[in-house]
Structures are given as C-alpha cells and as structure tokens.
Amino acid sequence: MNGLYKRGKIYWIACRINGKLYRESTKTDKRREAEYILACRKKEVKEGNIPEIKRMMGNVTFHELAKEYLVWAERQKSFDRKRFLIADIVNLFGNIKIDDLRPMVVEQLQSTKLKEGKKPATINRLVSCLKHMISKGFEWHMATENAVKEIRKVKQLKEDNKRLRYLTIEECQKLLDCCPYHLKQIVTVALHSGMRRGEILGLTWNQIDLQNGFILLDKTKSGFRREIPINSTLEMLFNSLSIGFDNDYLFTNKDGKPYSEIKHSFTTAVKKAGIHDFRFHDIRHTFASHLIMQGIGITSVKELLGHSDIKMTLRYAHLAPGYKRKAVNTLDKLMQNNADENFVHNLFTVPESQPTETSRK
C-alpha cells in the first residue's frame, strides 16, 4: 500500500499493483479512522482477501477463472464440446494460480498426452481452450499480461490431417448388418447425409422437412445454415420413425432422451463386421469419397459437408483421378468442334513457305 491522500475532505487509499493503480475511498474525513482502514486493507491484501486486488496481483486460480469462463461459454455454439475441455483444464490446473503456469508445464502435458495415445488435434484443442481462457481472464482483470505472454509461448502440435479412411459399398452393408436396431438407423442417416455425429444425435422433427425433402441444420460447426437433401432411403427411414412418434428428437433411448453417446455400440458393431481402424467420423469421409468417385463436383460436396473452406474438401479430389483428364478432354472437343475439318492436319503441318527450325540454323 502506498498510503493515503485526500479528495476534498475525504481520505482515499492509493496503491500500484502489477503496474495497475488501485484506489478506494475510506469514506471518512478523520485521519485516524482512515489510517485504521488503511491498516485493515494492508492485512487483507497480504492475505489475498480483496477480490479486485487479488485479481490484480495474479492470485486467481484456474478453478475460479473456469467458473466465470463457463458462464461466458454457454453463449457459444461450441459449448457442448468446450465444457468438456474446461473440465479437463480444471482437473489438471484447478488449484494453480493463473500467473504461476509456465510454458514448460503445458509442454510436458502435451508430451504426456501424446504418450497416452491422444491425437495432436485433440491436444491442440485443449491447449487452445487454455490459451483462450487466460486471454479472457486478462480482459476480466483475473490474469496479468505476463500470464498471457507466457501461455503464447506454447506452440501447437503439428496435426496429421491426411488420414482418409472410408468404406467400400460392401463394407457399408456389413457394418449396417452388425448394428443393433437403434444404431442402424443412426448409421444409415450418416451414410446418406454426411452429417456429423452430434448433428445426427441432436436431430429434432422440426428439422425434418419431408414435404420439400430437406434436413435443415441451423447450428453447425462452421456457423452457417445447411440444407441436406433427403434421398429415398432417408425418406423411408424418417417415415417409419414418424409412425407413432411422441418425442421432439428422432433418436432417443428407453427414457425418451436423445442419445448422448454411441461409442460403445458403434465400436462393437465395427469389430463384429471385421472392419479395422474405423471411427464414426469416418462415415462422413465415406459419404464424401463415394460422391467424388461418382463424379460429383468438389463444390457440391463442400456444400453438403458444410465445410467453411474448400481446402478441407480438396482432400477427396484424388479419388476422382479422371476429373482432370475429363476437363482437358472437354476443352479438346470444344476446340475441335469449332474448327474446320482440317484443324488437326493443319496444326502439325509446316507450310512450304514457312522455314523450319532446322532450315533457320
């Protein structure tokens, strides 16, 4: 504490903590009372009992920050995924003061997670959430600028986004045959729509427009509204589900609640079908891969998948090895059709009056 000063007749307390000026009115014009309040404040600051000063001194823990961050995150579209990341961060660093976290600790965590078999993308999402929490903490005066500078030193792991696992048509049928009734319906929707698992499990009847033949997705990962055409297979499936339905959600458990997880049943079905190295998200790859192999354009596949950047869709382009040849052949035909019948002959025949390269020499 730096001491007392007067504003008019009233004594004020002033101090500078971590470069930030803290002021508080004692609400008295009597020197002795003001000195007593100053002494009390010195004790409270030393014990860390003043919330505002506690924040300015970097004494806030990740557990305290997480409480505020959760309230903010509830407004975000990605909250369902992010709340699990926040819970992980609290479990790892809950009692640590934000300003005490060093890059080495986070980098050691990255190494540990890799040894446990976690994917770089999974670890990067955790670290990104941690960085954003600290940045918001600085905005809310719960963390110092130094804490933000320290966490920025942690680099993201290099991700391997080249993995592209998809099933043949025969494997798709094998998988469906090995799925229990409720899972077979979910997998069928995935195969015929390319929707993400969360989008399918959260489907409500308000999103199914059978009259116009569309599935309407307002809340998507990219943040854009998406309309997915309903083909004949999906139409039959939705009509069979709608018979006697009395629930807002399409896929519900025995308690009438939407499924929150299908990992166990899906893993069992995959093993039973004799399929290796295949995750639920790979059904989305299967959907896109077969569209490309059937000659559907990259832009159309991008729109169906809901990719925000076409670079994400281009990973499937190699599955259509003939699309470049088809493109130049189209130009070939176009040029020839608009030229005279001696076009090719004249193109490669040197006129008698025109010297050849050899004659020039």
Secondary structure as GFF3:
##gff-version 3
##sequence-region A 1 361
A	DSSP	beta_strand	3	7	.	.	.	ID=ss1
A	DSSP	beta_strand	10	17	.	.	.	ID=ss2
A	DSSP	beta_strand	20	25	.	.	.	ID=ss3
A	DSSP	alpha_helix	31	47	.	.	.	ID=ss4
A	DSSP	alpha_helix	51	56	.	.	.	ID=ss5
A	DSSP	alpha_helix	62	73	.	.	.	ID=ss6
A	DSSP	alpha_helix	79	93	.	.	.	ID=ss7
A	DSSP	three_ten_helix	98	100	.	.	.	ID=ss8
A	DSSP	alpha_helix	103	115	.	.	.	ID=ss9
A	DSSP	alpha_helix	120	139	.	.	.	ID=ss10
A	DSSP	alpha_helix	145	151	.	.	.	ID=ss11
A	DSSP	alpha_helix	169	177	.	.	.	ID=ss12
A	DSSP	alpha_helix	181	193	.	.	.	ID=ss13
A	DSSP	alpha_helix	197	201	.	.	.	ID=ss14
A	DSSP	three_ten_helix	205	207	.	.	.	ID=ss15
A	DSSP	beta_strand	208	209	.	.	.	ID=ss16
A	DSSP	beta_strand	214	217	.	.	.	ID=ss17
A	DSSP	beta_strand	226	229	.	.	.	ID=ss18
A	DSSP	alpha_helix	232	242	.	.	.	ID=ss19
A	DSSP	alpha_helix	263	272	.	.	.	ID=ss20
A	DSSP	alpha_helix	282	293	.	.	.	ID=ss21
A	DSSP	alpha_helix	298	305	.	.	.	ID=ss22
A	DSSP	alpha_helix	310	313	.	.	.	ID=ss23
A	DSSP	three_ten_helix	314	319	.	.	.	ID=ss24
A	DSSP	alpha_helix	323	337	.	.	.	ID=ss25
A	DSSP	alpha_helix	343	347	.	.	.	ID=ss26
A	DSSP	alpha_helix	357	360	.	.	.	ID=ss27
###
